[in-house]
Amino acid sequence: MTLSKKGLPGWLDPVVHAVETVEPLQLSRFLPPEDGAGRQSAVLVLFGEGEHGPELLLMERAGSLRSHAGQPSFPGGALDPEDGDPHGDGPLRAALREAEEETGLDPSGVQLFGVLPKLYIPVSGFVVTPVLGWWRVPSPVGVVDPNETARVFTVSVADLTDPEHRATTVHPSGHRGPAFLVESALVWGFTAGIIDRLLHYAGWERPWDREKQVPLDWRS
């Protein structure tokens, strides 16, 4: 399985450049443990083109899950042995496999074009490889297993960059992070951090009020 930038729409050029140039610490201060600990996993950061222009595919995790229950997230999960080398194309296979299992996405319509540096989620011990794709041939998506996924939805980049939809969350631990109030969801944590950095390094970010705070139990 390989990455390809051939035939991507021009509006993705800033994202491609960001992926090629960004350093791990520019994405997050949480990097994989040097001793190799952590469970290898991958997420699919899938860009498509919808009614309102460029958009991202997101899902809301089921409230019954052991980790990150109820949180909006990118499709993804832990690598399985059949995915192959976690330091090779294993994350590419895992990202597509998990997206298909969670959203019903047809992986044959996805063109993978980039991989961000591996990051770490301390609360769950996952070492995550964000895999970026272009939804070249859109396919129907929706909840496949309610025990894993509560909702599948897309959100436009225009909504994500709208200053009115941006805020800061403060975790009980005291950690502050970016958040997006979109599609009746509060996107925060690891997922919001990736979106925030991609918007920034792609040059799509608009000035927003970083003092505006929302509680983690926000609902529109």
C-alpha positions as CSV (number, residue, x, y, z in Angstrom):
1,M,0.0,0.0,0.0
2,T,1.5,3.3,-1.1
3,L,0.9,7.1,-0.8
4,S,0.0,9.1,-3.9
5,K,-0.3,12.8,-4.5
6,K,-1.2,12.4,-8.1
7,G,-4.5,14.0,-9.1
8,L,-5.3,15.7,-5.8
9,P,-7.5,18.8,-6.0
10,G,-5.5,22.1,-5.8
11,W,-7.0,23.2,-2.5
12,L,-5.3,20.3,-0.8
13,D,-1.8,21.7,-1.8
14,P,-1.4,23.6,1.5
15,V,-2.3,20.4,3.5
16,V,0.2,18.4,1.5
17,H,2.9,21.0,2.2
18,A,2.1,21.0,5.9
19,V,2.3,17.2,6.1
20,E,5.7,17.3,4.4
21,T,7.2,20.0,6.6
22,V,5.6,19.8,10.1
23,E,7.8,18.5,13.0
24,P,6.4,16.3,15.7
25,L,6.6,18.9,18.5
26,Q,4.7,21.4,16.2
27,L,1.8,19.0,16.4
28,S,1.8,18.0,20.1
29,R,3.9,18.0,23.2
30,F,2.8,14.4,23.7
31,L,5.2,12.2,21.7
32,P,5.6,8.4,21.8
33,P,7.6,7.0,24.7
34,E,11.2,6.5,23.8
35,D,11.1,3.0,25.3
36,G,8.7,1.9,22.6
37,A,5.8,1.5,25.0
38,G,2.2,2.2,23.9
39,R,-0.3,0.5,21.7
40,Q,0.2,1.2,18.0
41,S,-2.9,2.7,16.3
42,A,-3.9,4.9,13.4
43,V,-6.7,7.3,12.4
44,L,-7.9,8.4,9.0
45,V,-8.0,12.2,8.4
46,L,-10.2,12.1,5.4
47,F,-10.8,15.2,3.3
48,G,-13.7,15.3,0.9
49,E,-15.6,17.9,-1.1
50,G,-19.2,18.4,0.0
51,E,-22.0,20.9,-0.6
52,H,-20.2,23.6,1.4
53,G,-16.7,22.9,0.0
54,P,-13.9,21.0,1.6
55,E,-14.9,18.9,4.5
56,L,-13.6,16.3,7.0
57,L,-15.2,12.9,8.0
58,L,-15.7,12.5,11.7
59,M,-17.6,10.1,14.0
60,E,-18.8,10.1,17.6
61,R,-17.6,7.2,19.6
62,A,-20.2,5.1,21.5
63,G,-20.8,6.1,25.1
64,S,-20.2,2.5,26.3
65,L,-16.6,2.3,25.1
66,R,-13.7,1.9,27.6
67,S,-11.6,4.7,26.2
68,H,-12.7,8.1,24.9
69,A,-16.4,7.2,25.2
70,G,-18.8,9.6,23.6
71,Q,-16.0,11.7,22.0
72,P,-16.1,12.9,18.4
73,S,-13.0,11.5,16.6
74,F,-11.5,10.5,13.4
75,P,-12.2,6.9,12.3
76,G,-9.4,4.7,13.6
77,G,-8.2,2.2,16.1
78,A,-5.4,-0.2,17.1
79,L,-3.3,-2.0,14.5
80,D,-4.1,-5.7,14.1
81,P,-1.3,-8.2,13.3
82,E,-2.6,-8.6,9.7
83,D,-2.1,-4.8,9.2
84,G,1.6,-5.4,9.0
85,D,4.6,-3.4,10.1
86,P,3.6,-0.5,12.4
87,H,6.7,1.4,11.2
88,G,5.8,0.6,7.5
89,D,2.5,0.6,5.8
90,G,0.7,-1.0,8.8
91,P,-0.9,2.3,9.8
92,L,-2.2,2.9,6.3
93,R,-4.0,-0.5,6.3
94,A,-5.3,0.0,9.8
95,A,-6.7,3.5,9.1
96,L,-8.7,2.3,6.1
97,R,-9.8,-1.0,7.8
98,E,-11.0,0.8,10.9
99,A,-12.8,3.5,8.8
100,E,-14.6,0.8,6.9
101,E,-15.5,-1.1,10.1
102,E,-16.8,2.0,11.9
103,T,-18.4,4.1,9.1
104,G,-19.0,1.7,6.2
105,L,-16.6,3.7,4.1
106,D,-15.6,2.1,0.8
107,P,-11.7,2.2,1.0
108,S,-11.4,1.8,-2.7
109,G,-12.6,5.4,-3.1
110,V,-9.9,6.8,-0.8
111,Q,-6.5,8.0,-2.0
112,L,-4.0,8.2,0.8
113,F,-1.5,11.0,0.3
114,G,0.3,11.7,3.6
115,V,1.2,10.6,7.1
116,L,1.8,12.8,10.1
117,P,4.4,12.0,12.8
118,K,3.3,9.5,15.4
119,L,1.8,11.1,18.5
120,Y,0.8,9.8,21.9
121,I,-2.4,9.8,23.9
122,P,-1.3,9.4,27.6
123,V,-4.7,8.7,29.0
124,S,-5.2,5.6,26.9
125,G,-1.6,4.7,26.0
126,F,-2.1,4.8,22.3
127,V,0.7,5.7,19.9
128,V,-1.3,7.2,17.0
129,T,-0.3,7.7,13.3
130,P,-2.6,10.2,11.6
131,V,-3.1,9.0,8.0
132,L,-4.4,11.6,5.5
133,G,-6.6,10.8,2.6
134,W,-8.6,12.3,-0.2
135,W,-12.2,11.0,-0.6
136,R,-11.7,10.7,-4.4
137,V,-14.9,8.7,-4.9
138,P,-17.4,9.4,-2.1
139,S,-19.4,6.4,-0.7
140,P,-22.3,6.3,1.7
141,V,-21.3,6.2,5.4
142,G,-23.2,5.7,8.6
143,V,-23.1,3.8,11.9
144,V,-22.1,0.2,11.3
145,D,-22.0,-1.1,14.9
146,P,-23.9,1.0,17.5
147,N,-21.6,-0.6,20.2
148,E,-18.7,1.2,18.7
149,T,-20.1,4.3,16.9
150,A,-22.9,6.6,17.9
151,R,-22.9,8.9,14.9
152,V,-21.0,9.5,11.6
153,F,-20.9,13.0,10.1
154,T,-19.0,15.4,8.0
155,V,-18.0,18.9,8.9
156,S,-17.0,21.6,6.5
157,V,-13.6,23.3,6.7
158,A,-15.5,26.6,6.5
159,D,-17.3,25.7,9.7
160,L,-14.0,24.6,11.4
161,T,-12.3,27.9,10.5
162,D,-15.3,30.1,11.6
163,P,-14.1,32.0,14.7
164,E,-17.6,31.6,16.2
165,H,-17.2,27.9,16.2
166,R,-13.8,27.9,18.0
167,A,-13.1,27.8,21.7
168,T,-10.8,26.4,24.4
169,T,-11.5,23.6,26.7
170,V,-9.9,23.1,30.1
171,H,-9.6,19.5,31.2
172,P,-10.0,18.7,34.9
173,S,-6.2,18.0,34.9
174,G,-5.8,21.7,34.0
175,H,-4.6,21.0,30.4
176,R,-6.0,23.6,27.9
177,G,-6.7,22.6,24.3
178,P,-8.5,23.8,21.2
179,A,-12.1,22.9,20.6
180,F,-14.6,23.2,17.8
181,L,-18.4,23.6,18.3
182,V,-19.7,22.1,15.0
183,E,-22.6,19.8,13.9
184,S,-24.1,19.7,17.4
185,A,-20.8,18.3,18.7
186,L,-17.9,19.5,20.8
187,V,-14.7,18.3,19.1
188,W,-11.8,18.4,21.6
189,G,-8.8,16.5,22.8
190,F,-6.5,14.7,20.4
191,T,-8.9,15.1,17.4
192,A,-9.3,18.9,17.8
193,G,-5.5,19.2,18.3
194,I,-4.8,17.6,14.9
195,I,-7.5,19.7,13.2
196,D,-6.2,22.9,14.8
197,R,-2.6,22.2,13.7
198,L,-3.6,21.3,10.2
199,L,-5.6,24.5,9.8
200,H,-2.7,26.5,11.2
201,Y,0.1,25.0,9.1
202,A,-2.1,24.9,5.9
203,G,-2.7,28.6,6.3
204,W,-6.4,28.2,6.7
205,E,-6.7,29.4,10.3
206,R,-8.6,32.6,11.0
207,P,-8.1,34.7,14.2
208,W,-10.3,33.5,17.0
209,D,-10.9,34.3,20.7
210,R,-8.6,31.9,22.6
211,E,-10.0,33.2,25.9
212,K,-13.5,31.8,25.1
213,Q,-13.9,28.6,27.1
214,V,-16.5,25.8,26.9
215,P,-17.0,23.0,29.4
216,L,-16.3,19.4,28.3
217,D,-20.0,18.5,28.7
218,W,-21.1,21.2,26.2
219,R,-24.2,20.5,24.1
220,S,-25.7,22.8,21.5
